[in-house]
């Protein structure tokens, strides 16, 4: 159990997909305008990651090496389609807000990256925990970025005003704000990393 | 489709909704490959070619296969498969008939399969130019021009960025923001200047 827990934890801090591996940035930046959108995207990506990791580690022995990438992409695309249909049925507002970034989970580098680097070599249970850990790490990163952007850029947290009379920094809610926040956060984490060593 | 419509699509895809700086599609390759101008140009040209071709192919598939058979929910799977196959095919053809070109583009082509910009254009075309499962008038030409213009927007952002980053090599920057963080901060300032085009409304 301890071993699995380690697999799980690795994705959250040591190999955080967003801040350490710098993967899958397109959806991260595009949907992080509000916490709700960020959380929804995180959950959707985690589901895809979990499902594709499990299936790929199950089929890894049957898939010929030369065509493995297209096979992985089909598996991933299937899970993305499931996510899209479920989201359309139960949460149309979120689906509208995330727009084209839901089908684009297919080309999210995190998912294919984990499939290629981990699930195609490891066992099912390990892959499951790896997918879960990466997913949670992605959700946390999204919550951090969208929290900063929603609080400073719109002046709200989960849609509620916290401080009355707070003048929001509008630019943070715009596309350029997303790039600025992630740039500064990456720099900040670099400082932390260098201090530890 | 006339010149004015093309101009509208051009300005909106290249400047107002620039694929990288406003839609964040293809950001990974943008940050990773924009260190020098030459590879940046090679990557942008390959992206432009693939987005154009992908627009054509996915439009045909959507219009003549998915819509008539009521299979539009298979959009994501079929598009990504076709794009991946197409990129592989182009790579093989280029390697066979034009080795120098292959050396120039070679390593960047496979990367394009997982470039969000390509699938993004295909999905955007379907979202914008099909209403209730029906192709709007002239939607094929709209799709193709959107494919070309998104590629142009990518090229523009890539060239600007690589020019800036080449100069940055000579500057003294703090250790903690070297490479990625600084690239993001520069992209942010570029995106801010592109925001000025938002006033252009048609």
Contacts between the chains, C-beta under 8 A, distances in Angstrom:
chain1	res1	chain2	res2	distance
A	22	B	28	7.9
A	22	B	31	7.6
A	22	B	180	5.9
A	23	B	28	7.1
A	24	B	28	7.8
A	25	B	24	7.2
A	25	B	27	4.8
A	25	B	28	6.0
A	25	B	31	7.6
A	26	B	24	4.8
A	26	B	25	5.7
A	26	B	26	7.2
A	26	B	27	5.0
A	26	B	28	7.1
A	26	B	116	4.6
A	27	B	24	7.9
A	29	B	24	4.5
A	29	B	27	6.7
A	30	B	23	6.8
A	30	B	24	4.4
A	69	B	84	7.3
A	69	B	113	7.7
A	70	B	81	6.7
A	70	B	84	5.5
A	70	B	85	7.2
A	73	B	80	5.6
A	73	B	81	6.9
A	73	B	84	5.9
A	73	B	113	7.9
A	74	B	77	6.5
A	74	B	81	6.4
A	77	B	76	5.2
A	77	B	77	4.1
A	77	B	80	5.3
A	77	B	81	7.4
A	78	B	77	6.5
A	80	B	76	5.5
A	81	B	73	6.4
A	81	B	74	7.2
A	81	B	76	5.4
A	81	B	77	6.1
A	84	B	73	7.9
A	84	B	76	6.9
A	85	B	73	6.4
A	99	B	127	7.9
A	100	B	120	6.2
A	100	B	123	4.8
A	100	B	124	6.0
A	100	B	127	6.4
A	103	B	75	7.0
A	103	B	76	4.5
A	103	B	119	7.1
A	103	B	123	5.2
A	104	B	25	7.5
A	104	B	116	5.3
A	104	B	119	6.1
A	104	B	120	6.0
A	104	B	123	7.1
A	106	B	76	5.8
A	106	B	80	5.1
A	106	B	119	6.5
A	107	B	80	7.1
A	107	B	114	4.9
A	107	B	115	7.0
A	107	B	116	4.9
A	107	B	118	8.0
A	107	B	119	5.2
A	108	B	116	8.0
A	109	B	28	5.7
A	109	B	114	6.3
A	112	B	114	5.9
A	171	B	192	7.0
A	174	B	191	7.9
A	174	B	192	7.9
A	174	B	195	6.4
A	175	B	21	6.5
A	175	B	22	4.9
A	175	B	23	8.0
A	175	B	24	7.0
A	175	B	191	5.1
A	175	B	195	7.5
A	176	B	21	7.6
A	176	B	188	4.6
A	176	B	189	7.2
A	176	B	190	7.9
A	176	B	191	3.7
A	176	B	192	4.1
A	176	B	195	6.4
A	177	B	188	7.4
A	178	B	24	7.3
A	178	B	188	7.8
A	179	B	21	8.0
A	179	B	184	5.1
A	179	B	185	7.3
A	179	B	187	4.8
A	179	B	188	3.6
A	179	B	191	5.8
A	180	B	184	7.4
A	180	B	185	6.3
A	180	B	188	3.9
A	182	B	184	5.3
A	183	B	177	7.4
A	183	B	180	7.9
A	183	B	181	4.8
A	183	B	182	7.1
A	183	B	183	7.5
A	183	B	184	3.1
A	183	B	185	3.9
A	183	B	187	7.7
A	183	B	188	6.2
A	184	B	181	7.2
A	184	B	185	7.1
A	186	B	177	7.9
A	186	B	180	5.6
A	186	B	181	4.1
A	186	B	184	6.6
A	187	B	174	7.9
A	187	B	176	4.9
A	187	B	177	4.3
A	187	B	181	3.9
A	187	B	182	7.9
A	188	B	176	7.7
A	190	B	175	7.6
A	190	B	176	4.2
A	190	B	177	7.2
A	190	B	181	6.6
A	191	B	176	4.6
A	194	B	175	7.2
A	194	B	176	6.8
